[in-house]
C-alpha cells in the first residue's frame, strides 16, 4: 500500500495553531508526523465508506454519543476491574480462555 522511497514535496497552507504545533521543536520528523496523520484520516474515511457499504452511516453526532458512552464506562472501571480485564485478555491471547 505504501510506496517506500517515493516522496513528493508539496506546499500546504495550515492554520496558525497547527503551524505553531509543528514548529514547536518536539516533533522529530514533521513530514513523518503529518504523513501518519493523513494516513489515519484516509483509514478513517475508508472505514466509514466500508460501513456505509453495509448500511451503517457514521455521523459526528453518533461518534460523539459513543465517545460519551465509552468515557462513562471507562470512568466506572476500578483499577481492579481494569486488571481483571487485562488478565482475561492476556488469557484469551494465549488461548487459555
N, C-alpha and C positions, 0 to 999 in steps of 0.2 A: 504494500500500500504506500509506504513512504519510500521515496527515492533518495537514498543517502548519497551525499556527494554533489547533488544538484541543488544549487541555490540561485536565487534571483533577488537582486537588490531592488526594493521599491521604496517610494516615498509615501508616507501617510500623514494625515492630519489627525491629531488626537486632542482631547480636552486638556486644559492646563493641569488638572488634578492627576490625570493619568501620566502625563509627561513628567510631572514632579516625582511621582512614584517610581517611574522607570529611571529617572536621573538621580535618585537618592543615593546611589552608590552601593546598596546592599544586594543588588541583583548582579550576579557574576557575569551572566551572558544574557543581555537583553533580547537578542534575536531568538535564542532558545526559549526564553521565558514567554515571549509573545507567540512564538510558534506553537508552544504547548497550549496556551490559552485558546488559540484559534482552532487547534485540533480538538480540544474539548468541546468547543462550540459546534464544530462540524459533527462530532459524535452525538451531541445532544439533538441536533437537527435531524440526523439520520434515525435516532431512536424515536423521535416524535413522528417522523414520516412512517416508520415501521408500525408504530402503534396505531396511527391513523389508518393504515392499510388493513388493520383488523378491527376497525371500528372504535378505537379508543382515541379520543381527541384531547390532547393535553392543553389545558388553559392556564393562564397565570393565576387565576383565582383557585383552580384546582390544586396547583402546585403549592400555592400559599397555604391553603387549607391543610394539605398533608404535612407541610413543614410544621404547622402549629400542632397537629396531632402527634407527630413524632417528637417534637420538643416536649410536649406534655408527658409523653410516655418515658422519654429519657429522664426527665426531672423526677419521675416517680420511682426510678430504679435506684435501689440502695447499692452501696458497694458490694454487699454480699450477693445480691441478685446478679450484678454485673459479673462477678467472679463465677457464679454458678453457670451463667450463660456462656462465658468463655470456656469453662471446663467442659460443658456439654458440646460446644462447637469443636473443641480440640478432639474430643472423643469421636465425634462424627467424622472429622477429617482423618482420624487414624483408623476408621472403620469399626470402631468398637460399639457404636450406638445404632 
